[in-house]
Amino acid sequence: MPEKHLSTQFDSELSAVSTRVMELGGLVESQIRQAIYALSQFSVDVANEVTATEARVNAMEVDIDRELSSIIARRQPTARDLRLLIAISKTTANLERVGDEAEKIARMVRSIINSGSPRSLPSLELRVAADMASGLLRKALDAFARLDTAAAVSILKEDDLIDKEFDGFVRKLITYMMEDPRMISPSLDLLFLAKAIERIGDHAKNIAEFIIYVVKGADIRHSSMEQIESVVK
């Protein structure tokens, strides 16, 4: 990820912390895959594994932040180097939050199973959306590793598809609840689960925005797609 610097040691430190972020990303991706499997198979055991992984994710976030603080204090980086370190810090925070969302999915899966009516709910659409969100996160991490602004723009556009899936799913759940009041409680669990999936896509989008910030030096949050594409050109 980092470019070569005059200081070989600085370059080595940047490379090491970047590698740690990719390791965290891999761990979080694994959490998501397990959470999706727990949803597709309604497996309490797998849901419990997702929850158990959360402590590792949190510990890695703290370790990376500590290393970043040390690098900034010792090296006093400027310009793009400082933007990169800030982006790494923000990416780490977003990955930790993705882990939180995966744990939330696992918790909702357990709740739905305990309700006794999991297979009567429309969970197939959720699994499709979850796969989309997981794939988007994978693309975001790959783009961040390469600081690929073109890929970042593509990710920002793709997140809109997940948002549309979420909106359609909410309308379907409302119909279920109106038709059968007994489905209200498990449907609400599924709604929270759907929101967690949507948030994973949002965090992938955030990482894509950090890529543009590092490379172009522009904060494109809350910008229109036309404005973003103009910055990247």
Backbone bond lengths (Angstrom), bond angles and torsions (degrees), N, CA, C in turn:
res aa  C-N    CA-C-N  psi(-1)  N-CA   C-N-CA  omega(-1)  CA-C   N-CA-C  phi
1 M - - - 1.448 - - 1.525 112.92 -
2 P 1.333 120.35 -57.53 1.463 120.06 -176.63 1.520 112.46 -70.31
3 E 1.349 116.01 150.94 1.450 120.07 172.16 1.521 108.98 -80.04
4 K 1.343 115.59 164.54 1.457 120.02 178.86 1.526 110.72 -69.99
5 H 1.327 116.22 144.09 1.455 121.85 -179.85 1.525 109.87 -122.07
6 L 1.319 115.15 166.66 1.459 119.15 176.16 1.523 110.21 -63.46
7 S 1.326 116.24 -35.01 1.458 120.33 178.33 1.520 109.60 -87.84
8 T 1.317 115.83 110.19 1.469 120.16 179.36 1.520 110.93 -62.26
9 Q 1.329 116.24 -37.16 1.458 120.29 -179.83 1.528 111.15 -65.87
10 F 1.327 116.57 -41.84 1.462 120.88 177.94 1.522 109.86 -61.40
11 D 1.335 116.05 -44.83 1.458 121.32 178.90 1.526 110.47 -59.96
12 S 1.312 116.32 -40.41 1.459 121.29 179.30 1.529 111.31 -65.56
13 E 1.331 116.08 -39.37 1.464 120.52 179.76 1.525 110.96 -67.33
14 L 1.333 116.11 -41.64 1.466 119.96 177.00 1.526 110.96 -61.83
15 S 1.321 116.16 -42.98 1.457 120.89 -179.99 1.528 110.88 -63.59
16 A 1.331 116.06 -40.81 1.469 120.20 -178.26 1.527 111.23 -65.96
17 V 1.328 116.93 -44.75 1.463 119.06 -178.27 1.529 110.45 -70.89
18 S 1.331 117.64 -33.19 1.462 121.04 176.01 1.526 110.39 -63.96
19 T 1.321 116.23 -40.48 1.460 120.61 177.67 1.518 111.26 -62.08
20 R 1.323 116.18 -39.43 1.468 120.90 178.62 1.534 111.04 -63.32
21 V 1.328 116.13 -38.31 1.464 119.87 178.47 1.531 109.97 -64.66
22 M 1.327 117.11 -41.91 1.458 120.47 178.17 1.537 110.88 -64.45
23 E 1.330 116.41 -36.16 1.470 120.29 176.69 1.530 110.32 -64.45
24 L 1.333 115.41 -42.32 1.464 119.55 177.03 1.521 110.00 -62.57
25 G 1.329 116.03 -42.50 1.460 119.74 177.73 1.522 111.89 -59.59
26 G 1.321 116.64 -41.51 1.456 120.28 177.94 1.517 112.34 -63.30
27 L 1.340 116.38 -39.67 1.459 120.73 179.25 1.524 110.59 -65.61
28 V 1.317 116.54 -41.98 1.458 120.93 -179.97 1.528 110.72 -67.83
29 E 1.341 116.66 -39.84 1.468 119.78 175.53 1.520 110.58 -58.38
30 S 1.325 116.47 -40.82 1.461 120.90 177.93 1.526 110.75 -62.26
31 Q 1.334 116.29 -40.40 1.460 120.44 176.44 1.525 111.24 -58.77
32 I 1.339 115.33 -44.88 1.467 119.39 -179.22 1.521 110.42 -62.80
33 R 1.337 116.19 -45.55 1.475 119.45 -179.92 1.524 110.68 -58.88
34 Q 1.326 116.60 -42.81 1.461 120.13 178.45 1.524 111.14 -64.56
35 A 1.332 116.16 -40.11 1.465 119.86 -179.83 1.532 110.33 -64.54
36 I 1.340 116.54 -40.44 1.469 120.46 178.13 1.530 110.26 -64.93
37 Y 1.326 115.92 -41.15 1.471 119.70 178.28 1.532 110.43 -64.14
38 A 1.322 115.81 -42.16 1.466 119.52 178.20 1.517 110.70 -59.72
39 L 1.337 116.55 -38.01 1.461 121.24 178.38 1.530 110.84 -69.00
40 S 1.345 117.23 -45.09 1.461 120.33 -175.90 1.524 112.28 -68.93
41 Q 1.339 116.45 -32.09 1.465 120.45 -177.74 1.530 113.09 -104.92
42 F 1.332 116.12 -1.93 1.463 121.84 -174.63 1.529 110.43 48.77
43 S 1.339 113.87 54.89 1.461 121.26 -175.44 1.526 111.54 -103.33
44 V 1.314 115.99 115.29 1.468 120.81 177.19 1.523 110.42 -67.82
45 D 1.334 117.63 -39.16 1.463 121.26 -178.08 1.528 111.36 -60.53
46 V 1.333 116.29 -45.44 1.468 119.66 -179.86 1.522 110.31 -68.68
47 A 1.315 116.85 -38.05 1.469 120.34 176.63 1.530 110.18 -59.68
48 N 1.316 116.83 -38.88 1.466 120.65 178.58 1.524 111.06 -66.60
49 E 1.333 117.85 -34.00 1.468 121.06 177.58 1.527 110.90 -64.88
50 V 1.333 116.40 -38.54 1.467 120.61 177.43 1.521 110.07 -59.83
51 T 1.309 116.06 -45.83 1.463 120.93 179.66 1.521 111.43 -62.83
52 A 1.325 116.32 -39.92 1.463 120.47 -178.15 1.522 112.13 -65.51
53 T 1.331 117.49 -28.60 1.466 121.76 -179.00 1.522 112.37 -73.25
54 E 1.329 116.78 -19.33 1.462 121.39 -173.82 1.528 112.70 -57.88
55 A 1.330 116.97 -37.18 1.466 119.99 -179.33 1.528 111.43 -63.60
56 R 1.338 117.55 -37.73 1.473 121.46 177.50 1.518 111.20 -65.08
57 V 1.336 115.97 -42.01 1.464 120.49 179.25 1.527 110.28 -61.70
58 N 1.317 116.35 -45.95 1.465 120.54 -179.54 1.526 111.37 -62.39
59 A 1.321 116.82 -41.34 1.467 120.91 -179.49 1.524 111.11 -65.17
60 M 1.329 116.91 -39.36 1.467 120.34 179.30 1.524 110.83 -66.49
61 E 1.333 116.85 -38.52 1.466 119.56 177.86 1.524 110.41 -60.23
62 V 1.321 116.88 -45.55 1.470 121.16 -179.93 1.528 110.67 -62.38
63 D 1.331 117.17 -43.05 1.470 121.26 -179.57 1.528 111.37 -62.93
64 I 1.327 116.86 -43.67 1.464 120.62 -179.17 1.520 110.27 -65.61
65 D 1.321 117.17 -42.94 1.465 120.33 179.29 1.527 110.94 -62.44
66 R 1.314 116.21 -38.21 1.471 120.09 178.78 1.526 110.21 -64.19
67 E 1.333 116.90 -42.44 1.456 120.86 179.87 1.526 111.22 -66.71
68 L 1.327 116.83 -40.19 1.460 120.58 178.07 1.525 111.38 -62.48
69 S 1.320 116.41 -42.86 1.464 120.43 178.64 1.517 110.78 -61.74
70 S 1.322 116.22 -38.78 1.460 121.08 179.08 1.523 111.35 -65.44
71 I 1.341 116.41 -44.17 1.470 120.64 179.90 1.524 110.69 -62.49
72 I 1.327 116.68 -45.96 1.464 120.51 -178.84 1.530 111.15 -62.70
73 A 1.324 116.27 -41.74 1.467 120.41 -178.66 1.524 111.56 -66.95
74 R 1.335 116.81 -39.65 1.467 120.14 -175.43 1.531 113.23 -84.15
75 R 1.332 116.53 -35.45 1.467 120.05 -172.65 1.525 113.59 -99.14
76 Q 1.341 116.78 -21.08 1.464 121.69 -177.72 1.537 111.23 45.19
77 P 1.322 116.84 59.54 1.469 120.86 -176.59 1.528 111.86 -67.95
78 T 1.306 115.71 156.23 1.460 120.96 178.24 1.523 109.91 -129.01
79 A 1.344 115.00 168.51 1.452 123.13 174.51 1.532 112.33 49.95
80 R 1.341 117.60 -127.40 1.463 121.78 -171.83 1.525 111.65 -63.14
81 D 1.335 117.49 -36.55 1.462 119.58 179.57 1.524 110.99 -60.34
82 L 1.340 115.57 -42.57 1.462 119.41 179.73 1.525 110.06 -67.80
83 R 1.321 117.34 -40.86 1.470 120.15 177.44 1.516 110.73 -60.74
84 L 1.335 116.88 -39.96 1.455 120.53 178.99 1.525 111.44 -62.53
85 L 1.319 116.46 -44.74 1.462 119.85 -179.75 1.527 111.28 -65.57
86 I 1.330 116.65 -38.95 1.467 120.14 176.90 1.526 109.71 -64.18
87 A 1.335 116.49 -43.06 1.468 120.85 -179.93 1.525 111.32 -64.44
88 I 1.331 116.57 -38.29 1.464 119.91 177.02 1.524 110.35 -62.36
89 S 1.334 116.10 -42.36 1.462 120.74 179.32 1.527 110.83 -62.09
90 K 1.327 116.35 -45.20 1.459 120.32 -179.19 1.529 111.06 -68.92
91 T 1.328 116.71 -36.72 1.461 120.27 177.26 1.523 110.64 -63.86
92 T 1.323 115.87 -41.98 1.463 120.54 177.66 1.527 111.03 -59.22
93 A 1.335 116.24 -43.98 1.460 120.43 178.93 1.529 111.13 -62.81
94 N 1.331 116.16 -40.57 1.462 119.08 178.99 1.519 111.94 -67.23
95 L 1.332 117.01 -36.74 1.463 119.59 177.83 1.528 110.76 -65.29
96 E 1.322 115.62 -39.42 1.473 118.73 177.81 1.523 110.33 -62.42
97 R 1.314 116.04 -37.72 1.465 119.78 179.37 1.522 111.50 -70.94
98 V 1.333 117.03 -32.12 1.467 119.72 173.18 1.527 109.37 -61.92
99 G 1.342 115.86 -41.20 1.461 119.38 175.51 1.515 111.78 -59.64
100 D 1.327 116.35 -38.87 1.467 120.63 176.21 1.530 110.72 -60.95
101 E 1.345 116.10 -41.81 1.462 119.65 -179.60 1.529 110.99 -67.12
102 A 1.343 116.70 -38.17 1.468 119.92 177.05 1.522 110.39 -62.61
103 E 1.335 115.66 -41.33 1.469 119.73 178.28 1.521 110.42 -65.53
104 K 1.338 116.37 -36.06 1.463 120.47 177.78 1.527 110.41 -64.84
105 I 1.331 116.58 -40.72 1.468 120.31 176.58 1.523 110.12 -59.36
106 A 1.333 115.82 -45.63 1.466 120.13 179.21 1.531 110.96 -60.03
107 R 1.319 115.92 -41.12 1.464 120.01 -179.64 1.525 110.92 -65.50
108 M 1.338 116.71 -40.64 1.457 120.30 178.94 1.527 111.53 -68.07
109 V 1.339 116.72 -36.64 1.470 120.36 176.90 1.526 110.07 -59.62
110 R 1.333 115.80 -44.45 1.479 119.04 178.28 1.525 110.74 -61.63
111 S 1.326 116.40 -40.86 1.467 120.32 -179.56 1.527 111.21 -64.58
112 I 1.344 116.53 -42.25 1.462 120.62 179.83 1.533 110.55 -64.70
113 I 1.341 116.15 -41.78 1.465 120.13 178.28 1.525 110.25 -61.74
114 N 1.329 115.68 -43.50 1.465 120.16 -179.04 1.526 112.25 -66.49
115 S 1.342 116.57 -23.37 1.467 119.93 179.72 1.530 111.62 -72.03
116 G 1.356 115.79 -19.35 1.458 120.17 176.29 1.512 115.33 84.95
117 S 1.353 117.61 6.09 1.470 117.96 -178.59 1.520 112.78 -134.60
118 P 1.347 118.21 42.27 1.456 118.69 -175.28 1.520 115.27 -65.48
119 R 1.322 118.01 -40.25 1.465 119.47 -172.83 1.526 113.58 -81.70
120 S 1.322 116.18 -3.76 1.457 118.30 176.06 1.516 111.85 -89.97
121 L 1.340 117.06 0.39 1.459 121.82 -178.44 1.529 110.92 -104.28
122 P 1.345 117.33 152.80 1.479 121.22 -176.71 1.525 112.70 -80.13
123 S 1.318 116.67 73.98 1.466 120.10 -175.08 1.533 113.30 -87.91
124 L 1.341 117.64 -12.70 1.464 119.99 -177.93 1.524 111.05 -60.60
125 E 1.335 117.21 -44.61 1.456 120.75 179.30 1.521 111.58 -60.20
126 L 1.326 115.16 -35.78 1.461 119.50 178.91 1.516 111.31 -65.46
127 R 1.316 116.77 -38.75 1.458 119.76 -179.88 1.533 110.31 -65.63
128 V 1.326 116.48 -37.10 1.467 120.67 176.83 1.524 109.95 -63.84
129 A 1.337 116.62 -46.31 1.463 120.89 179.33 1.521 110.99 -63.81
130 A 1.330 116.88 -37.58 1.465 120.84 179.81 1.525 110.66 -65.62
131 D 1.319 116.66 -40.59 1.470 120.21 176.46 1.529 110.61 -62.69
132 M 1.334 116.50 -39.59 1.459 120.80 177.95 1.528 110.67 -62.34
133 A 1.335 116.07 -45.36 1.462 120.51 -178.56 1.522 111.03 -65.60
134 S 1.328 116.68 -41.36 1.460 120.77 178.57 1.521 110.80 -63.45
135 G 1.331 116.21 -42.80 1.463 120.43 178.55 1.517 111.75 -64.08
136 L 1.337 116.22 -36.50 1.462 120.42 179.48 1.529 110.70 -66.68
137 L 1.322 116.60 -39.47 1.461 119.92 177.56 1.525 110.84 -64.32
138 R 1.329 116.26 -40.98 1.464 120.45 178.95 1.534 110.11 -61.52
139 K 1.335 116.67 -43.37 1.458 120.75 178.05 1.529 110.86 -63.28
140 A 1.330 116.87 -39.01 1.466 120.81 -179.01 1.518 111.13 -65.25
141 L 1.316 117.09 -41.67 1.463 120.27 179.20 1.527 110.77 -66.55
142 D 1.328 116.73 -40.42 1.460 120.29 178.35 1.529 110.40 -64.44
143 A 1.323 116.09 -42.48 1.467 120.14 179.09 1.525 111.06 -65.76
144 F 1.326 116.83 -36.90 1.472 120.72 179.12 1.527 110.36 -66.44
145 A 1.312 116.09 -39.95 1.465 120.07 179.22 1.529 110.92 -62.04
146 R 1.336 116.74 -32.35 1.465 121.36 -178.64 1.531 112.45 -100.43
147 L 1.362 116.66 -4.85 1.469 121.85 -174.03 1.527 110.16 49.50
148 D 1.323 114.62 52.03 1.460 123.37 -175.47 1.525 109.46 -95.02
149 T 1.328 117.21 102.98 1.461 120.59 -176.85 1.529 112.69 -70.68
150 A 1.328 117.68 -33.02 1.466 120.34 178.13 1.526 110.39 -63.49
151 A 1.331 115.85 -42.60 1.463 120.14 177.16 1.526 110.35 -65.58
152 A 1.323 116.68 -35.68 1.462 120.99 179.04 1.526 110.99 -61.42
153 V 1.327 116.80 -43.84 1.467 120.78 178.63 1.521 110.25 -62.71
154 S 1.324 117.24 -41.24 1.465 121.72 178.57 1.528 111.08 -61.00
155 I 1.325 116.87 -39.51 1.465 122.16 178.98 1.524 110.85 -64.99
156 L 1.319 116.62 -41.61 1.463 120.65 178.90 1.529 110.81 -60.32
157 K 1.318 116.54 -39.31 1.465 120.17 178.71 1.525 111.09 -69.98
158 E 1.324 116.68 -39.21 1.467 120.49 -176.53 1.526 112.06 -68.14
159 D 1.338 116.88 -28.76 1.462 119.49 179.14 1.520 111.33 -60.94
160 D 1.315 117.30 -29.65 1.463 120.35 178.26 1.529 111.63 -61.28
161 L 1.336 116.98 -32.09 1.463 120.57 179.53 1.526 110.72 -66.27
162 I 1.331 116.61 -38.84 1.461 120.24 178.15 1.524 110.34 -65.80
163 D 1.329 116.45 -39.44 1.463 120.29 177.71 1.525 110.82 -61.24
164 K 1.326 117.24 -39.62 1.457 120.85 179.24 1.528 110.77 -67.73
165 E 1.342 117.07 -38.63 1.469 120.95 176.26 1.527 109.98 -60.00
166 F 1.325 115.66 -43.05 1.465 120.92 -179.79 1.526 110.45 -62.21
167 D 1.324 117.96 -46.56 1.462 121.37 -179.00 1.527 111.18 -60.94
168 G 1.342 116.33 -42.11 1.457 119.84 179.03 1.518 112.07 -65.73
169 F 1.331 115.98 -38.29 1.463 120.28 -179.71 1.526 110.85 -67.28
170 V 1.328 117.26 -38.91 1.458 121.01 178.54 1.529 110.13 -60.62
171 R 1.325 116.94 -43.00 1.469 119.96 178.91 1.529 111.15 -61.76
172 K 1.343 116.35 -38.75 1.463 120.04 179.36 1.527 111.00 -66.79
173 L 1.324 117.01 -40.90 1.462 120.46 179.65 1.524 111.20 -64.43
174 I 1.312 116.59 -39.49 1.462 120.24 178.75 1.524 109.87 -59.87
175 T 1.335 116.36 -40.64 1.464 120.86 177.38 1.521 111.16 -61.79
176 Y 1.337 116.78 -44.18 1.467 121.04 178.39 1.525 110.75 -58.18
177 M 1.321 116.31 -45.35 1.462 120.20 -176.36 1.526 111.81 -68.77
178 M 1.328 116.55 -34.56 1.461 120.06 178.57 1.520 111.54 -69.84
179 E 1.340 116.61 -35.50 1.460 121.15 -177.15 1.524 112.67 -77.42
180 D 1.342 116.77 -29.95 1.471 120.26 -177.07 1.526 109.17 -145.86
181 P 1.324 117.93 100.83 1.469 121.42 -178.92 1.531 113.80 -57.01
182 R 1.335 116.73 -22.09 1.466 119.18 178.53 1.523 111.87 -67.63
183 M 1.317 115.59 -18.81 1.462 120.67 -179.18 1.533 112.80 -87.79
184 I 1.323 117.57 -0.52 1.471 119.86 -174.80 1.523 111.81 -62.57
185 S 1.322 117.04 -50.03 1.471 119.43 -176.38 1.531 112.73 -63.55
186 P 1.358 118.96 -53.17 1.478 117.93 178.56 1.527 112.38 -65.56
187 S 1.341 117.50 -29.84 1.464 119.91 178.56 1.522 110.82 -67.36
188 L 1.318 117.26 -36.16 1.463 120.39 177.12 1.524 110.43 -65.42
189 D 1.342 116.44 -38.15 1.465 119.48 175.05 1.518 109.96 -59.82
190 L 1.329 115.74 -43.55 1.464 120.20 -179.19 1.532 110.94 -66.87
191 L 1.324 115.95 -33.04 1.468 120.04 177.62 1.530 110.56 -65.30
192 F 1.331 117.06 -44.66 1.459 120.19 177.32 1.527 110.92 -63.58
193 L 1.332 115.20 -35.53 1.457 120.33 178.01 1.534 110.19 -64.75
194 A 1.334 115.70 -43.17 1.464 120.38 178.62 1.526 110.69 -62.41
195 K 1.325 116.70 -39.06 1.462 120.19 179.25 1.520 110.69 -65.34
196 A 1.327 117.35 -36.41 1.465 120.81 177.98 1.525 110.26 -63.76
197 I 1.335 116.79 -40.18 1.465 121.11 177.87 1.527 110.36 -63.82
198 E 1.327 116.15 -44.00 1.463 119.93 178.48 1.526 110.77 -60.07
199 R 1.315 117.01 -38.36 1.463 121.29 -178.94 1.528 111.04 -66.67
200 I 1.323 118.00 -32.38 1.464 120.13 175.65 1.522 109.74 -60.43
201 G 1.328 115.88 -43.02 1.462 120.08 176.06 1.521 111.60 -61.85
202 D 1.327 116.60 -38.99 1.468 120.67 178.59 1.530 111.34 -62.47
203 H 1.328 116.58 -40.36 1.468 119.79 -179.93 1.526 111.02 -68.11
204 A 1.327 116.72 -36.54 1.468 119.98 174.83 1.526 109.85 -62.69
205 K 1.314 116.35 -40.19 1.464 121.64 176.90 1.526 110.58 -61.41
206 N 1.332 116.48 -42.36 1.466 120.04 178.75 1.528 111.29 -59.42
207 I 1.334 115.93 -42.87 1.467 120.12 179.99 1.523 110.16 -62.28
208 A 1.328 116.19 -39.73 1.468 120.29 177.67 1.530 110.43 -61.64
209 E 1.311 117.06 -39.24 1.464 120.69 178.59 1.525 111.62 -64.43
210 F 1.341 116.59 -35.47 1.469 120.39 178.83 1.532 111.15 -64.61
211 I 1.331 116.17 -34.14 1.472 120.19 179.35 1.531 109.91 -60.18
212 I 1.310 115.55 -46.51 1.470 120.05 179.88 1.524 110.24 -65.61
213 Y 1.319 116.83 -36.32 1.464 120.89 177.45 1.524 111.34 -61.42
214 V 1.332 116.33 -44.03 1.470 120.30 -179.15 1.525 111.01 -65.20
215 V 1.313 116.54 -49.42 1.468 121.26 -172.17 1.526 112.15 -76.23
216 K 1.331 116.95 -42.92 1.464 120.85 -173.83 1.526 113.59 -101.38
217 G 1.334 116.52 -12.09 1.465 119.15 -179.12 1.510 113.00 70.19
218 A 1.330 117.60 21.61 1.460 121.95 -177.34 1.525 110.46 -118.94
219 D 1.319 116.01 134.53 1.460 121.66 175.08 1.522 107.56 -88.92
220 I 1.337 116.43 105.88 1.463 119.74 -173.31 1.537 112.48 -102.84
221 R 1.332 116.32 13.72 1.468 119.37 175.27 1.526 109.50 -60.22
222 H 1.317 115.98 139.97 1.468 123.03 178.05 1.530 112.37 66.90
223 S 1.325 117.27 14.82 1.465 120.75 177.45 1.525 109.74 -92.96
224 S 1.336 115.92 154.87 1.454 120.16 175.75 1.520 109.48 -73.32
225 M 1.346 116.00 162.40 1.461 119.34 179.54 1.522 110.99 -63.35
226 E 1.330 116.25 -34.89 1.467 119.52 178.06 1.541 111.12 -62.65
227 Q 1.336 115.92 -41.90 1.456 120.32 178.82 1.533 111.10 -65.06
228 I 1.344 115.93 -41.36 1.468 121.02 -178.88 1.517 110.18 -64.31
229 E 1.323 116.73 -46.11 1.467 119.71 -179.50 1.519 110.93 -64.62
230 S 1.315 117.68 -31.92 1.454 121.06 176.72 1.526 111.77 -66.33
231 V 1.336 116.65 -38.84 1.471 122.42 178.77 1.525 110.66 -66.06
232 V 1.333 115.77 -41.82 1.462 120.65 -174.45 1.519 112.10 -73.74
233 K 1.331 118.18 -29.49 1.481 120.58 -178.74 1.519 111.85 -61.01
